[in-house]
Amino acid sequence: MTSATEQNTRIARRLLEELFEEGNLDAADELVHPEFVNHEAPPGHPQGPEGLKVTVRWLRELWGPMHAEIEDVIAEDDKVVARTTLHGRHVGEFLGKPPTGKEFATKQIHIWRFEDGKVIEHWSVRDDLGQALQLGLIGDG
């Protein structure tokens, strides 16, 4: 029998792979709780599985198929934490700047909380400044 912690870890990996990398938005219906809250979403942004689909669609329009290289996973009770390096390419207009086509690799930490076998909350810490510098979106570029 699989423990809840092992199941949650598998779901976290599937979120990164199936939604963000493969763009399989239907996976959100299976993996994301109806009351899902993304604490990183801007005010007024939809929540729940549909809100995550909106976020993934937008991010993929900006960065193409993203690959999260998982460096560490720590799981305990109802939470899973992943330290990742996110890889992508600037393919859509961002901050009023046209796509550069440049690749980036940026460090991120994601925390998911699970309920009823689905992710119900998400927090993250991302190196957005490092990403913008790599892409030449800010600075001397």
C-alpha atoms as one frame of an Amber mdcrd trajectory, in Angstrom:
protein
   0.000   0.000   0.000   1.200   3.503  -0.832   1.424   6.076   1.934  -0.305
   9.432   1.562   3.115  11.120   1.572   4.300   8.974  -1.362   1.044   9.617
  -3.214   1.351  13.386  -2.644   4.936  13.345  -3.901   3.838  11.571  -7.095
   1.062  14.126  -7.614   3.517  17.030  -7.171   5.826  15.518  -9.788   2.861
  14.979 -12.123   1.813  18.631 -11.743   5.239  19.793 -12.899   5.517  17.247
 -15.713   1.997  16.898 -17.080   0.741  20.465 -16.717   3.759  22.731 -17.085
   6.003  20.611 -19.326   3.484  18.677 -21.427   0.641  21.213 -21.301  -1.948
  18.575 -20.380  -4.497  20.932 -18.798  -6.984  18.104 -18.240  -4.604  16.729
 -15.588  -5.621  19.663 -13.361  -9.110  18.164 -13.021  -7.592  14.958 -11.619
  -4.766  16.426  -9.503  -6.148  19.727  -8.188  -8.769  20.087  -5.445 -11.885
  22.114  -6.393 -11.016  24.576  -3.595  -7.376  24.979  -4.702  -5.721  28.284
  -3.738  -2.580  29.454  -5.528  -1.054  31.949  -3.100   1.208  33.230  -5.907
  -1.669  34.279  -8.164  -2.366  38.016  -8.463  -5.460  39.446  -6.759  -8.624
  38.689  -8.680  -7.051  35.759 -10.562  -9.341  32.710 -10.702  -8.553  29.880
  -8.304  -9.383  26.167  -8.345  -8.426  23.828 -11.190  -9.670  26.325 -13.785
  -7.456  29.064 -12.342  -4.417  26.802 -12.531  -5.255  26.023 -16.168  -5.324
  29.775 -16.902  -1.928  30.178 -15.203  -0.339  27.228 -17.028  -1.714  28.398
 -20.390  -0.308  31.917 -19.794   3.103  30.649 -18.633   3.411  28.294 -21.614
   2.569  31.195 -23.962   5.461  33.131 -22.383   8.053  30.410 -21.766   7.042
  27.512 -24.036   7.120  23.978 -22.646   8.900  24.379 -19.331  10.953  21.638
 -17.731  11.359  21.563 -13.963  14.575  19.769 -13.072  13.824  18.501  -9.567
  16.845  18.945  -7.295  15.215  17.901  -3.987  11.816  16.771  -2.748  10.872
  16.869   0.917   7.512  15.473   1.985   5.895  15.299   5.395   2.279  14.949
   6.496   0.122  16.878   3.999   2.911  18.960   2.391   5.439  18.411  -0.387
   8.322  20.820  -1.062  10.333  20.695  -4.287  13.523  22.622  -5.008  13.753
  22.907  -8.773  15.576  24.517 -11.641  13.001  25.648 -14.178  14.123  25.648
 -17.811  12.269  27.485 -20.554  12.580  29.843 -23.495  11.184  33.371 -23.918
   8.596  32.841 -26.680   5.876  35.411 -25.855   5.654  39.141 -25.138   6.404
  39.870 -21.489   6.539  43.205 -19.658   5.977  44.884 -23.024   9.089  43.250
 -24.465   8.942  41.028 -27.553  10.139  37.420 -27.312  13.919  37.121 -27.275
  14.017  33.381 -27.960  16.611  33.147 -25.179  16.669  30.158 -22.863  16.682
  30.499 -19.093  17.291  28.305 -16.066  16.014  29.675 -12.774  15.873  28.335
  -9.228  12.460  27.846  -7.631  10.982  26.312  -4.503   7.399  25.075  -4.561
   5.297  24.053  -1.570   2.051  22.159  -2.060  -0.505  21.162   0.575  -2.767
  18.201  -0.120  -6.278  17.299   0.920  -8.382  14.324  -0.209  -5.567  13.139
  -2.512  -5.375  16.427  -4.428  -3.318  19.607  -4.171  -5.329  22.297  -2.376
  -2.722  25.044  -1.769   0.459  26.252  -3.464   3.217  28.685  -2.465   6.513
  29.345  -4.232   9.755  31.267  -4.070  11.184  32.064  -7.497  14.250  33.889
  -8.781  12.259  36.163 -11.102  15.036  38.771 -11.106  17.614  36.203 -12.216
  15.269  35.021 -14.946  14.660  38.579 -16.210  18.415  39.255 -16.245  19.130
  36.021 -18.162  16.550  37.009 -20.773  17.816  40.589 -21.074  14.415  41.968
 -20.034  15.984  44.334 -17.507  19.422  45.840 -17.068  21.718  47.028 -19.824
  20.228  44.602 -22.383
